[in-house]
């Protein structure tokens, strides 16, 4: 019954910002390590940013210093603040917990124009 719903994507100019949101219905959300992913060359989804249940974070080198992941355990929400966006960031972004079985959500499209 658990599901993931991403939102907040859109079309922005180079250098602009977006804030992505992920609503997770799982009752154990507060214990999950959550991540934001995007499709990489080779047709696999790479981890862009991750956050533990206690708020420790990690980022892909390509986004470090530009993106910030956060979560609100009381609301079962995880966010990705995306700053100084570049055309190379254009992708569909997905949220997903680590180590549990749950279907991927529909993702949210981010398009950065140059």
Buried (B, 14 or more C-beta within 10 A) or exposed (E): EBEBBBBBBEEBEEEBEBBBBBBBEBEEBBEBBBBBBBBBEEEEBBBBBBBBBEEEEBBBEBBEEBBBBBBEBEEBBBBBBBBEBBEEBBBBBBBBBEEEEBEEBEBBEBBBEE
